[in-house]
Amino acid sequence: MSQSFYPPIRTLMGPGPSDVSPRVLSALGRPTIGHLDPLFVELMDDVKRLLQFAFKTTNELTIPISAPGSAGMEAAFVNLVSPGDKVIVCQNGVFGGRMKENVERCGATAIMVQDRWGAPVDPQKLEDTLRDHPDTRVVAFVHSETSTGVRSDAETLCRIAKQHGALVIMDTVTTLGGIDLQVDAWGADAVYSGTQKCLSCVPGISPITFSPTAVERIQSRATKVQSWFLDMQLVMGYWGGNSKRAYHHTAPVNAMYALHESLLMLEEEGLENSFARHRANHEALVAGLEALGLSMAVDAEWRLPQLNSVLIPEGIDDAAVRSRLLKEFNLEIGAGLGELAGKQWRIGLMGFASNPVNVNRCLTALAAVLGH
Ligand SMILES: Cc1ncc(COP(=O)(O)O)c(C=O)c1O
């Protein structure tokens, strides 16, 4: 007979999910109420307000999608991209490749701007490509490339796209709560994230926000959005501004309690304080890694404080190290993805997991496993 599942208590210092705050876990266990209960509707409103705060936006259409970050990505593309459109996708890692897939599945053409995995997106290349393709409808890029630990200059990329009249889709799955993100000031049109990284929340929800210009584009579409579940015109009826909420799907009620609690924690801490905490723990980790003789994979200017890519030294067995960290120290760090597999580790310091105890735990465990 099967038995109840009791997971071990791990320290999650990979690319996500990251450690969930006990406050969030306890919110998850509160009694389930109906998803159209007036009290749940009030909670939905507060979640929207808190998401606007976290995204630094006044966008009315700012909601949590009831599915993981990939659904946020898909929602941005299926709503803003129509068959026959031209979309520029800037790729400098794994997730830009997924954006291309999304564009093509919308029946649109993806023009790729490629940069080295481990470097930021080059704004000049975007500018040149927009000049070559003045009919571009959307520019898409990943702000924080989780596969490489690289930040791109989102503000500049948004400005260039706007100058050429294109809407911007921006992936901030690993950004939100960890480093600065200014949806309104930068002028991004569809920005999505995930709950399992710097928000210290359980996986499975994707916060998303659409600018008024994006909403106009959605409302003036000539063709139906190909996805029923992610069609924002329908979702708006459930999450929309008026008090009459139409049934669209059954929201993951308890997961919304968890998201609400995690956003409250972010509000209590303050965004700038959260960014400063991520930076301080990152700096301590880098100093410790370098003292162990390890080198960072990304130039200091473009490193993500919440996700640290480290070069695996010659002769070290990547899988064996990670397996010992997990078995002997209950510590998870991330492997390299795609073309970086076997070459880099990715050490997350995200949300609740970004603290000095975790920095020390990771350095001590790595020192032991590497035989220092
Ligand atoms: C940059 C980026 N985009 C999209 C995703 C997809 O999110 P999810 O795994 O929650 O579907 C991830 C997940 O790690 C990510 O890091």
The ligand as a MOL file (V3000), in Angstrom:
LIG
                    3D

  0  0  0     0  0            999 V3000
M  V30 BEGIN CTAB
M  V30 COUNTS 16 16 0 0 0
M  V30 BEGIN ATOM
M  V30 1 C 13.3350 32.8680 -17.3660 0
M  V30 2 C 12.2780 31.8170 -17.2350 0
M  V30 3 N 11.2020 31.8630 -18.0340 0
M  V30 4 C 10.2270 30.9320 -17.9450 0
M  V30 5 C 10.2950 29.8970 -17.0310 0
M  V30 6 C 9.2090 28.8820 -16.9700 0
M  V30 7 O 8.5960 28.8970 -15.7220 0
M  V30 8 P 7.8820 27.5970 -15.1230 0
M  V30 9 O 8.9310 26.5490 -14.9580 0
M  V30 10 O 7.3110 28.0770 -13.8260 0
M  V30 11 O 6.8330 27.1860 -16.0880 0
M  V30 12 C 11.3920 29.8050 -16.1910 0
M  V30 13 C 11.5270 28.7100 -15.2260 0
M  V30 14 O 12.5240 28.5000 -14.6060 0
M  V30 15 C 12.4100 30.7920 -16.2910 0
M  V30 16 O 13.4740 30.7520 -15.4990 0
M  V30 END ATOM
M  V30 BEGIN BOND
M  V30 1 1 1 2
M  V30 2 1 2 3
M  V30 3 2 2 15
M  V30 4 2 3 4
M  V30 5 1 4 5
M  V30 6 1 5 6
M  V30 7 2 5 12
M  V30 8 1 6 7
M  V30 9 1 7 8
M  V30 10 2 8 9
M  V30 11 1 8 10
M  V30 12 1 8 11
M  V30 13 1 12 13
M  V30 14 1 12 15
M  V30 15 2 13 14
M  V30 16 1 15 16
M  V30 END BOND
M  V30 END CTAB
M  END
